[in-house]
């Protein structure tokens, strides 16, 4: 059973809180693409896309899409005032230079060491990993938005990734439909739990070892 749009938006809204004024932010496909819809309107933020956009805005309303304006996943977007276009080589140069303040990516697995696997399941055909490795290793902060478990009910937060890695020890923050985890040094911490889940349920559903913040937040939004 897939995750409902309400829960996806809840996760995107939480991720949007990590974005500060004047940041340059890259968004992966899937749930991360919902983040601009939850950003405070008074924030001056430039969303970057590997296909050559700096300054993506909210998703356009139905019927107001521009067929020539899309994000890296091919979905319609808008352009904020002052936004610009470039070719992919420049878009990737921005990433590799370390100019991206925050990247928000999906994931297949994250290990308790912060290793990221998000580009292929063995036996599946994909065109390639895109800019995931560059984004994961060069961005100043890496946030992962993912379902807590896979379609078979297995934890995607694991002790060691058994899928091909995108990058090692790169993840800073993980947001699932159940909880928020943060890496502090070499340790993984549970910092928030989303209603209706409990700390005990999160512990049961997580293969990775983690510490529990003494000031843990029970998020009811």
C-alpha positions as CSV (number, residue, x, y, z in Angstrom):
1,X,0.0,0.0,0.0
2,X,1.5,3.3,-1.0
3,X,1.8,6.4,1.2
4,X,-1.0,9.0,0.9
5,X,-0.3,12.5,-0.3
6,X,-1.2,13.9,3.1
7,X,1.7,12.0,4.7
8,X,4.0,13.0,1.9
9,X,3.2,16.6,2.4
10,X,3.7,16.3,6.1
11,X,7.2,15.0,5.5
12,X,7.9,17.8,2.9
13,X,6.6,20.4,5.3
14,X,9.0,19.2,8.0
15,X,11.9,19.3,5.5
16,X,11.0,22.8,4.5
17,X,11.7,23.9,8.1
18,X,15.4,23.1,7.5
19,X,15.7,25.7,4.7
20,X,16.9,29.1,5.8
21,X,16.7,32.5,3.9
22,X,19.1,32.9,0.9
23,X,19.9,29.2,0.6
24,X,20.6,27.4,-2.7
25,X,18.7,24.1,-2.4
26,X,18.6,21.0,-4.7
27,X,15.6,18.7,-4.7
28,X,15.5,15.1,-5.7
29,X,12.5,13.5,-7.5
30,X,9.5,12.2,-5.6
31,X,8.6,13.5,-2.1
32,X,11.4,16.1,-2.1
33,X,9.8,17.9,-5.1
34,X,6.9,18.8,-2.8
35,X,9.1,20.9,-0.5
36,X,8.7,24.3,-2.3
37,X,4.9,24.1,-1.7
38,X,5.6,24.4,2.0
39,X,8.2,27.1,2.1
40,X,7.3,30.3,3.9
41,X,6.5,33.0,1.3
42,X,8.8,35.5,2.9
43,X,11.9,33.3,2.4
44,X,14.2,34.2,-0.5
45,X,15.4,30.7,-1.6
46,X,16.7,29.5,-4.9
47,X,15.9,25.9,-5.8
48,X,18.4,24.3,-8.1
49,X,17.8,21.5,-10.6
50,X,20.4,19.5,-12.5
51,X,18.6,20.0,-15.8
52,X,19.6,23.7,-15.6
53,X,17.3,25.8,-13.4
54,X,18.2,28.1,-10.5
55,X,15.1,29.6,-9.0
56,X,12.3,27.0,-9.2
57,X,9.0,28.1,-7.6
58,X,5.9,26.2,-6.5
59,X,4.1,23.7,-8.7
60,X,1.8,25.6,-11.1
61,X,-1.9,25.2,-10.8
62,X,-3.7,22.8,-13.2
63,X,-3.9,24.4,-16.7
64,X,-1.1,26.9,-16.0
65,X,1.8,24.6,-16.7
66,X,4.6,25.6,-19.0
67,X,5.5,22.7,-21.3
68,X,9.1,23.9,-21.4
69,X,9.6,24.4,-17.7
70,X,10.1,21.3,-15.6
71,X,12.3,19.9,-12.8
72,X,14.9,17.2,-13.1
73,X,12.1,14.6,-12.7
74,X,10.2,16.0,-15.7
75,X,7.3,17.5,-13.6
76,X,6.0,21.1,-14.2
77,X,7.4,23.9,-12.0
78,X,7.3,27.6,-12.0
79,X,10.2,30.2,-12.0
80,X,10.6,32.8,-9.2
81,X,11.5,36.4,-10.0
82,X,15.2,36.5,-10.6
83,X,15.4,32.8,-11.6
84,X,17.6,31.7,-14.4
85,X,18.4,28.9,-16.8
86,X,21.7,27.2,-17.7
87,X,22.9,24.0,-19.4
88,X,23.5,20.8,-17.4
89,X,27.3,21.3,-17.3
90,X,26.9,24.6,-15.4
91,X,24.2,23.0,-13.2
92,X,26.7,20.3,-12.2
93,X,29.5,22.7,-11.8
94,X,27.4,24.5,-9.2
95,X,27.0,21.2,-7.3
96,X,30.7,20.2,-7.6
97,X,31.9,23.6,-6.5
98,X,30.1,23.1,-3.2
99,X,27.6,26.0,-3.7
100,X,24.5,23.9,-2.8
101,X,23.6,24.6,0.8
102,X,21.0,21.8,1.2
103,X,20.2,18.8,-0.9
104,X,17.0,16.9,-0.2
105,X,17.0,13.4,-1.7
106,X,15.0,10.2,-1.6
107,X,16.6,6.9,-0.5
108,X,16.4,3.1,-0.8
109,X,18.5,2.6,2.3
110,X,20.5,4.7,4.9
111,X,22.9,3.0,7.2
112,X,23.5,3.9,10.9
113,X,26.8,5.4,9.7
114,X,25.1,7.7,7.3
115,X,25.9,5.8,4.1
116,X,23.4,6.5,1.3
117,X,22.0,4.0,-1.2
118,X,19.4,5.7,-3.5
119,X,20.0,4.9,-7.1
120,X,19.5,1.2,-8.0
121,X,18.0,-2.1,-6.9
122,X,20.0,-5.0,-8.4
123,X,18.2,-6.4,-11.4
124,X,16.3,-3.2,-12.2
125,X,17.2,-1.1,-15.2
126,X,17.8,2.6,-14.6
127,X,19.4,5.2,-16.9
128,X,22.0,6.0,-14.2
129,X,22.5,7.7,-10.8
130,X,22.2,11.2,-12.2
131,X,23.8,13.8,-9.9
132,X,23.2,11.9,-6.7
133,X,26.8,11.2,-5.9
134,X,27.9,14.8,-6.5
135,X,24.9,16.1,-4.5
136,X,25.5,13.7,-1.6
137,X,29.2,14.4,-1.3
138,X,29.4,18.1,-2.1
139,X,26.3,19.7,-0.6
140,X,26.8,21.4,2.8
141,X,23.8,19.5,4.3
142,X,22.1,16.3,3.0
143,X,18.5,15.6,4.0
144,X,16.9,12.3,3.2
145,X,13.1,12.0,2.7
146,X,12.0,8.4,2.5
147,X,9.4,5.9,3.7
148,X,10.4,4.2,6.9
149,X,10.0,0.7,5.4
150,X,10.1,-0.7,1.9
151,X,7.2,-2.4,0.2
152,X,7.9,-5.6,1.9
153,X,7.8,-4.0,5.3
154,X,11.6,-4.0,5.9
155,X,13.3,-1.1,7.6
156,X,15.1,1.2,5.2
157,X,17.2,2.5,8.1
158,X,19.7,-0.4,8.4
159,X,22.9,-1.3,10.1
160,X,24.8,-1.7,6.8
161,X,23.5,-1.0,3.3
162,X,23.3,-4.1,1.1
163,X,22.3,-2.1,-2.0
164,X,24.9,-0.3,-4.1
165,X,26.1,2.9,-2.4
166,X,25.6,6.4,-3.7
167,X,28.0,7.9,-1.2
168,X,29.5,7.0,2.3
169,X,28.9,8.9,5.5
170,X,27.1,11.8,3.8
171,X,23.6,12.0,5.4
172,X,22.9,14.6,8.0
173,X,19.1,14.3,8.6
174,X,16.5,11.6,7.8
175,X,12.7,12.3,7.7
176,X,10.3,9.4,7.4
177,X,6.6,9.3,7.9
178,X,7.3,8.0,11.4
179,X,10.2,10.0,12.7
180,X,13.1,12.4,12.3
181,X,16.7,11.2,12.8
182,X,19.8,13.3,13.0
183,X,23.5,12.3,12.7
184,X,25.7,13.9,15.4
185,X,29.3,13.0,14.8
186,X,29.3,9.2,14.2
187,X,26.0,8.6,16.1
188,X,22.4,8.4,14.9
189,X,19.8,10.1,17.1
190,X,16.0,9.9,17.2
191,X,14.9,13.6,17.6
192,X,11.2,13.6,16.6
193,X,8.3,11.1,16.4
194,X,5.2,11.9,14.2
195,X,1.7,11.2,15.5
196,X,0.2,8.6,15.5
197,X,3.5,6.7,15.9
198,X,5.2,6.1,19.3
199,X,8.9,5.8,20.2
200,X,8.3,2.1,20.8
201,X,6.9,1.6,17.3
202,X,9.8,3.5,15.8
203,X,12.3,1.3,17.7
204,X,10.4,-1.9,16.5
205,X,10.4,-0.7,12.9
206,X,14.1,0.4,12.7
207,X,17.0,-2.0,12.1
208,X,19.6,0.7,12.6
209,X,20.9,1.4,16.1
210,X,20.2,4.9,17.4
211,X,20.1,7.0,20.5
212,X,17.0,8.8,21.8
213,X,17.3,12.5,22.4
214,X,16.3,13.4,26.0
215,X,14.3,16.4,24.5
216,X,12.6,14.3,21.8
217,X,9.7,16.1,20.1
218,X,6.3,14.4,19.6
219,X,5.3,16.1,16.4
220,X,1.5,16.4,16.1
221,X,1.3,18.5,12.9
